[in-house]
């Protein structure tokens, strides 16, 4: 489907999945010297695309991964386990919410098609 809602939800799911991978990488490298945590963003670009009603922009509002600029420990690593844990929980809840919304949309479409 290529309506704005479906495209936005698919884009959000892809961005959240990228964030979950980055969090997993960060946690697995918590003791790696000079490792800088990865941070994934996509919400601002997706929000702008939705506000403009541009389906094409929503579809291309991909996740951008950047290195964290947070201060480092003595070993040069800046992964903060508390922040990563909270981000992981938040990202998981957001993923479940977007997936539930997409599932509800498809259920509604299936219902509408079966009753016509």
N, C-alpha and C positions, 0 to 999 in steps of 0.2 A: 504494500500500500504506500502511496506517496502523498498522503495528506500530512499537514504540518504536525499534528499531534503524534502520529505514528513515527514520523521521521525524527521528531524531537526526542521521543522516548527511546528509540533505537540508538540515537546519538548519545543520549545520557547513559544508557546501559554500556555502550562501548567506552565512554569516558570513565565511568565508575569501575569497569573491569580493568582498564589501564592503571587506575589508581590502586586497585587491590594488588596488582602485580608489583607496582612500585613499593608499596608497603611491605609486601613479602620480601622483596629484594633488600629493602632497608633493614628489616629485622634480621634477615640472614647474614647481613654484613655488619652487624652491630659491633663486632670486635675486630673488624678489618681496619688496620691503620690507614689514615688519609682517605677513607671512604666518605663521600659527601652524600647525604640523603637525597633521594629523588622526590620531587613534588610534582603532582599532576594537576593541571587546571584545564577546564573546558567550559565551566558554567557561565562566565561573563560573555563569551562569544556566542554560546547557545542562547542565552537570554536575549541578546541583541537580535539574533536571527528570528527568534520567536516574536519579539516585539514588532519587528518589521513585517512579519508574515511571510518571510522569504524561505520557502521550502528548500531551495538549493543551498542557501547559506546554512540552514539548520543541518542539512546532510553533510556539509563539509566542515562543520564546527568541531574539528577533531581535538583530541586531547593533546596538550603540550606538556612535555616532561622537561623539567628544569632541575638543576642542582640547587639544593637548599643553601641559602646564605647565612643560616644560623651559625652562631659561634661554635668552634670546634673544641673538643677536649684536647688534652696534651698530646694524644696520639694522632691528632688531625681528623678524627672521626666526629661527625655531628649528629649521629642518629640518637634520637631521644625515645626510649622505649615507651614511656608514658604517652607521649604525643602520638606515636605510631599505633599504639593500642587503641586510643580514643578515635583516631582517624579510621582505623580498621572497623571499629564498631559502627561509627557514623556512616561510613561508605557502604557497609553491608546492609544497614537499615535503608539507606537511600536506594540501593540496588533492588532490595525486596519491594520497596514501594513502587519504583518505576516498573518493575516486572509485573506487579499486581495490577497497575493501571493499564499496561499494555494487554494483559490477559483479559481484563474487564472489557476493554474496547473490542477485542476479538470475539468475546462471548456475546456482546451486544450485537455485533455484525452478524454472527452465526444465527442468533435468534431472529434478527430482522429478515435474514434471507430465508429461513425455514418457515416463516409465517406468511411470506408473500406468495 
